[in-house]
Amino acid sequence: MAPAIARTTQLLLSALIFLSAEALALSMDVGMLTQVQGAVTLAGEKESGKAAPAFTKVRAGDKLTLSQGARLQLVYFDGGRQETWQGSGQLEVGTSESKSATLKPEVKQLPDILVKQLVKSPSPDVKNRAGMIMMRAIATPQDIKAFEDNYAAMRKEMAPTDFTPELYLLSGLFEHKEYQRIKEVLADLNAKHPDNSDVKAMAEHYGRVTDIALSKKK
């Protein structure tokens, strides 16, 4: 092969690899909404104006629109950046942070162990992913104790109104099919925070996906 042709071929291969990586990045979930209060809508590649409840997973390029008085918390899987956005406006999801022309977020860094577990959280559309539920691992007592211990340590370090540690615990319990323990955790949260909207969202979401998982076992 002539040097010029070889060089051209190499450049074309490099361009294809780059474009493939770009396409893959755009098709992957890069983060999750861990809290949503008020009206928030999502506009992505395949949908526009869709309501975005808590636990919605987002991709690079997605646009989130907050109505007046709305608030959302977004955690990025790559790097553990947690953004809290509030007020009326729009933001665009990136690969590791968001951008907005009118709003500014509060930013916090989450522990790596917490973020790795949040990646495994079931999405609101989990009913369409039944196979994923059935493939989850059976936990050992040591696994559960590790989750409980990690949760207890996180709970001590975070504010009482920040329920990210509970998201870690619930995601781990769901991953290991500890459905009865999930019900116990939700009951305890509801008893301690009966009027908290974030707790209500967690209880609704994990109550629903747990019921779906249990129905698949029958």
N, C-alpha and C positions, 0 to 999 in steps of 0.2 A: 504494500500500500504506500502510495506517495506521501511524503511528509505533509503536504498541504491538505490532502484528503484525510489523513490520520488526525491532523489537528482539528479539522472541521467536525469530524466524527466525535472527537473528545468533547468539543464545545457543546455539540448537540446533546450528548449523553449527560453532561453536567447540567444543562438547562432542563432536561427532562427530570433529572433527579431533584433539582430545586423546585420545579413546578409540582412534582408529586408530593414533596414534603410540605409545600404550601397548601395543597389541596387536603392533605391528611390533617394538618393543623386546623383548618377551617371546619373539618367534619367531626372533630373530637370535642368532647365536653372539656371546658377549661376551668369551670367553676360552678358553684351552686349558690342559690339564694337561700340563706339560712334563716332569714327573718323577712317578712313582708307585712307592712301595715298600710292600710289604705289601698287606693287603686293604682296598680302597676301593670303596664302592658308590655308585651314582648313582640318585637318585630325581627324576624330572622330570615334565613334564605328561603324557607318553605312556608312561612306564615307571617301575618301582619295583624297587629292589634289584638293578639291573643292575651288573655289574662295570665299573669305570671304569679302563681301562688308560691308560698314557701316550699323549698325543696326542689324547685325547678332547676335543672342543670342547663347551663348556657354555653355558647360557643363563641369563638372570636368573630367579631363582626355583628353580633346580635346587638340590637338597640332596645334599651329599657326606658320607658317613659313613665315618670312619676306625676301623679296629679297633685293638686294642692293639698298639703298636709300628709302626703304619703312618705313612707320611710322604708328602706330596704337595706339588708346586710348581705354582702356578696363576698364569698371566700374563694380565692383562686387556688387551684390544686397545685400549680407549679409555683413554689415559693412561700405559700401560706399567707399571702396578703389578705387581710380582712378589711373591706371597705364598708362604711356606713354612710348611706346617702339619704338626704332628707330635703323635702321641698319640691316645688313644681319645676320640672325640667326633664332633660333627656341625657342619657349617658350611653356610650358605646363600649361594649365589652372588648378587651384586648386579649392577649395570650397570658399576661401576668398582672395587668392592671387596666383600669378603665379610664376613659377620658370624657370630659363634658365641657361645653363652652360656657355654661352658666352655673353649674353646681360644683362644690368642692366636698370631698369626702373626709370623714374621720378615718384614719388608717391605723391598723394594729397588726402586729405579726403574731401568727398562731404557731404553737409547737408543731413540729413535723409529724409527730406520732398522731396528733389529732387530725391533721389534714389528710394523712394517708388513710385514716378510717372514714373520713367524710366522703372520700372518693367512692366508697362502696355503699353509700346511702341509697336506699331505693328511691326512684323518682316517682312523681305523682302518677305517671302512666305505667306503673309497675304491672298493672293487670295485663298489659300487652307484652310483658316480658316474663311470663310464667316460668320458662325454662331456666332463667337466671335464679329464680327463687329455689327451684328444686336442686340446683347444683351447689347450694351453700353447704359449708362444712359443718360437721357435728362437733360441738365443743367438748373439751375435757374440763374437769373441775379446775385445773390449773389455768386454762384459757380464760374462764369466767372470772377467776380471782384476779388475774392480771388486768382485765378490763376494769373490774371494780376498783382495784388499787390505783390504776392510772386515772380513773374518773375522780376518785377521792382527792388525789393530789391536784388535779386541774380545778376542782370545785373550790379548794382552799385559796387558789391564786386568782380566781376570776370573780368579778362583781356578782352579787346575788341576782341581779337582773339580767346577767349574761348567761343564756342557757346553752351556749356552745358545748360545755362539758356534757350536758344531757344528750346532745345530738351525737357526740362521740359514743356514749354508753349505749344509746338505743340502736345506733348503726351496728355496733359490735354484737349486741345481743341478737339483732335480726340476722346478721351474717351467719351466726352459729345456731340459728333456729331455736333460740331461747324465748319462745313466744309467751309463755306464762310469766316469765320474769319481766318481759316488756309490759304486760298488763299491770304488773305490780308497780313498776316504775311510773307508769302513766297515772295510776290511781294515786300514788303518793304525790306526784307533781300537782295534780288537780286539787288535792286536799290542801296543799300548802299555798297554791296560787290560783284560787278559784276564779278570779276575774282577769287573769293575765292573758292577753291575746296571743302571745307567742306560745304559751303553754297549751292553749286551746288548739292552735295550729298543729303543734307536735302531736297532741293526743288524737286529733282527727286523722292526721296523716298516718301515724304508726298504728293506730287502731284499725284503719282501713287496710293497709298493706299486710298487717298481721292476719286479719280475717281472710284476705285473699290467699295468703300462704297456707293457712290452716285448711281452707276449702280444697286446695290442690292435694292435700294429703289423704283426703277421703276417697 
